[in-house]
Amino acid sequence: MGLKIILTGSTGMVGEGVLFECLSNQAVDEVLMVNRKHYELKHPKLKELIVPDFFQIKSFAEQIKGYDACFYCAGISSVGLSEKEYAEITFDTTLHFAETLVEVNPSMVFIFVSGQNTDSTEIGRTMWARVKGKTENALGRLPFKKQYNFRPGAMLPVKGQRNSKRLYQIAAQTIQLFSPKSILTLREVGIAMIHATLKGYPLRTLEIKDIKKLAEY
């Protein structure tokens, strides 16, 4: 039996790239997209659950039962937001979602897409990094089978992606040209998530070099 995966964030660049890899990967049998709004894509492996408010996820407990992993790729930029506003989405929403999942799927692997330079101490000067660090730490205390934090930096989209801005692509390609070890493809991110679920990894928090290594397992 192949993996059954819950995926959030498919309407964003990271989630969409991971979704494409999951659908093409032979180790995956089913992907349930949990979205706030509809994502137009048809595939025999793909299902969609519309949850406009992730704080209401408990109302959908039956639909999210029986899954092996959650790839939590949903998120927003901190630009223009207060710490309270950013934390409500990044920390409060994520934790509520994860707490519900672990209740119905205690043997699940939960993977959170964090960010390069996230602050695990929770006391640094950079607001988004503190909030991400607080989220990573809180997720690690939940009784999942395994919980991982992925800290990618710049990422190259995969072929066919719709949710990828041209300026971002140009910037990522420039980084790849001058510093190839500091950039990931979204295919690598997706493969690494699948491998983490199937094979595990000795570290709970994975930096770029770890994600690349895991993708090659």
C-alpha positions in Angstrom: 0.0 0.0 0.0 1.3 3.5 -0.9 1.2 6.6 1.3 -1.9 8.5 1.9 -1.0 12.2 2.4 -2.8 15.3 3.6 -1.4 18.4 2.0 -2.1 22.1 2.8 -1.1 25.1 0.8 -1.6 23.7 -2.7 -2.8 27.2 -3.9 0.7 28.6 -3.0 4.0 28.0 -4.7 5.5 25.5 -2.2 2.4 23.4 -1.7 1.7 23.3 -5.4 5.2 22.1 -6.2 5.0 19.4 -3.5 1.6 18.4 -4.7 2.9 17.8 -8.3 5.7 15.6 -6.9 3.3 13.6 -4.7 1.0 12.9 -7.7 3.9 11.7 -9.9 5.6 9.7 -7.2 4.9 5.9 -7.1 5.2 5.8 -3.4 2.1 7.9 -3.0 -1.4 6.4 -3.5 -3.6 9.3 -2.4 -3.4 13.0 -1.7 -6.1 14.9 0.1 -5.7 18.7 -0.4 -7.1 20.6 2.5 -7.7 24.1 1.0 -9.5 27.3 2.0 -10.5 27.7 -1.6 -10.8 25.4 -4.6 -7.8 24.4 -6.6 -8.7 23.3 -10.1 -6.9 20.0 -10.9 -8.1 16.5 -11.7 -6.0 13.4 -11.0 -6.9 9.9 -10.0 -4.8 10.2 -6.8 -6.3 13.5 -5.8 -9.1 14.5 -3.5 -10.0 17.9 -2.1 -11.5 19.1 1.1 -12.6 22.7 1.4 -12.2 24.1 4.9 -12.6 27.9 4.7 -11.5 28.3 8.3 -8.8 25.9 9.6 -9.9 26.6 13.1 -13.0 24.5 12.2 -11.0 21.5 11.1 -12.5 19.3 13.9 -15.8 19.4 12.1 -14.1 17.4 9.4 -12.5 14.7 11.6 -14.0 11.8 9.7 -12.6 13.1 6.3 -9.1 13.4 7.6 -8.9 10.0 9.3 -6.6 7.2 8.1 -3.7 9.3 6.6 0.0 8.5 7.0 1.4 12.0 6.8 0.6 15.7 6.6 2.7 18.0 4.5 1.8 21.4 6.0 2.8 23.9 3.2 0.3 26.6 4.0 1.6 30.0 5.1 1.8 33.7 4.5 4.4 36.4 4.3 5.0 38.5 7.4 5.3 41.7 5.3 2.9 44.4 6.5 1.6 42.3 9.4 1.9 42.8 13.1 3.4 40.0 15.2 -0.1 39.2 16.5 -1.6 39.0 13.0 1.3 36.9 11.7 1.2 34.6 14.8 -2.5 33.9 14.4 -1.9 32.4 11.0 1.5 30.9 11.4 1.3 29.6 15.0 -2.3 29.5 16.2 -3.8 28.1 13.0 -1.0 25.6 12.4 -1.1 24.3 16.0 -4.9 23.9 16.0 -4.7 22.0 12.7 -1.9 19.8 13.9 -3.6 19.1 17.3 -6.7 17.9 15.5 -4.7 15.7 13.2 -2.8 13.9 15.9 -6.0 13.2 17.7 -7.4 11.3 14.7 -4.1 10.0 13.3 -1.7 9.4 16.2 0.7 7.4 14.0 1.0 10.2 11.4 4.2 12.0 10.3 3.7 15.8 10.3 6.1 18.0 8.2 6.0 21.7 8.7 7.4 24.1 6.0 9.3 26.6 8.1 12.0 28.9 6.7 15.7 29.4 6.5 17.1 31.3 9.5 14.1 30.4 11.7 14.8 31.3 15.4 14.5 28.3 17.6 15.2 30.4 20.7 12.0 32.4 20.1 13.7 35.5 21.4 15.6 37.0 18.4 15.0 40.4 16.9 13.3 39.1 13.7 9.6 38.8 14.2 8.8 36.1 11.6 11.8 34.0 12.7 10.6 34.1 16.3 7.1 33.0 15.4 8.3 30.2 13.1 10.6 29.0 15.8 7.8 29.0 18.4 5.7 27.0 15.9 8.4 24.5 15.3 9.0 24.0 19.0 5.3 23.6 19.8 4.8 21.1 17.0 7.7 19.0 18.3 5.9 18.6 21.6 2.8 17.0 19.9 2.7 13.1 20.0 3.0 12.4 16.3 4.9 9.3 15.2 7.5 11.8 13.8 7.5 15.5 13.3 9.9 17.4 11.0 10.6 21.0 10.2 11.8 21.8 6.7 13.8 25.1 6.4 14.2 25.7 2.7 15.5 28.9 1.3 15.0 29.9 -2.3 13.2 27.2 -4.4 12.8 26.6 -8.1 9.3 25.7 -9.2 8.6 22.5 -11.1 7.3 22.4 -14.7 3.6 23.2 -15.0 3.2 25.2 -11.8 0.7 28.1 -11.9 1.4 29.6 -8.5 4.9 30.9 -9.2 5.8 34.5 -9.8 8.1 35.3 -12.7 10.3 37.7 -10.6 10.8 35.1 -8.0 11.8 32.5 -10.6 14.4 34.9 -12.0 15.8 35.6 -8.6 15.9 31.8 -7.8 17.6 31.1 -11.1 20.3 33.7 -10.4 21.0 32.2 -7.0 21.2 28.8 -8.6 23.8 30.1 -11.0 26.1 31.6 -8.4 25.4 29.4 -5.4 23.8 26.1 -6.4 24.2 24.5 -2.9 22.0 27.2 -1.4 18.9 26.5 -3.5 16.4 23.7 -3.8 14.0 22.6 -6.4 10.4 22.0 -5.2 10.8 18.5 -6.6 13.6 17.9 -4.1 11.4 19.3 -1.3 8.6 16.9 -2.3 10.8 13.9 -2.6 12.5 14.6 0.8 9.1 14.8 2.5 8.1 11.5 1.0 11.4 10.0 2.1 11.1 11.4 5.6 7.7 9.7 5.9 8.9 6.4 4.6 12.5 6.2 6.0 12.8 8.9 8.6 15.8 11.2 9.2 18.0 11.6 12.3 17.3 15.3 12.7 13.9 16.9 13.4 14.8 20.2 11.8 16.2 20.0 8.3 18.2 22.8 6.7 18.9 23.0 2.9 21.7 20.5 3.0 19.6 18.0 4.9 16.7 18.3 2.5 19.0 17.7 -0.5 20.5 14.7 1.2 17.2 13.2 2.1 15.9 13.7 -1.4 18.8 11.5 -2.6 18.1 8.6 -0.2 
